[in-house]
Amino acid sequence: MKLWIAISLLSAVAGTSASAKIAPKKMQVEFTVGNKRTIWTDYLCSPANQKLFVISLEPHSDGSRNAVGLDLIVRDAGKPESDANLLNSPGNWHGVQPYNFFASDLLHGAAKSVFGRRRIINVKSRGLGLEVRVLHVKISVKRNGAQEIDELTLSLAAYNLPDSR
């Protein structure tokens, strides 16, 4: 009986991120080529300070270890080791997504990138919204033509989506 209650309680807590509201949060993320092996990570928490989501900025490297891109990733806090990025659109998708920051796309500045300086990403299944602003970007082109992100500064604002009842 005690085991069943404990499992039920754990299941209820683990499933809270699907419907729980976050405490709105603003963050600034700075990436530099000197720390490309360091993954920036933060948490989106409930108003009661319960961790609901893990948010991170993770680099993509080419064969020469150039930082050719960065992905903004949001995972359930209960499953942080999961490969599932909640920012992925459901269904069949391809090409650059609003959570991708590639050197080739940002080469001529954020304003001329596919998504521009400001990106809005909604995760309707979780009631989560993100506003991402590219504040600064510096791209270098190597002798072999490879493009690398030397510096990227993002402003992130996480908020609850309005109820769609």
C-alpha angles and dihedrals in degrees: 000000000000091000092053091050091049092050091047091050092049091048091051092050094045092051097051097094091070092067106009121112121235127223101251110251139188121205139173119215123197123191123186128180089240091067099036092130091058115087114211111227135178137158136244107214139188119253085262088058095252110150108244104163138019113218121194143167110222127187129233114213130194124220090281092053093250114153096241094168149351131223126210106219132190120190134174109268088226090059106031093152091058118113090220111115106200088207090069110108113242115251131021114340137159140175130039114344127203090254092056120093109188125180091226091055095044096042094107095038136281094277090062096044123108093263100028124223095311125055127181117201120185124192098195094180089062099033089240128140129187128193111198122190123187103222099173137003133177120185127187128200115217125217090260090054095255114143121219134187105238096175135007127174119188132184112212128193118185119196143159118265115235113263111264098213 
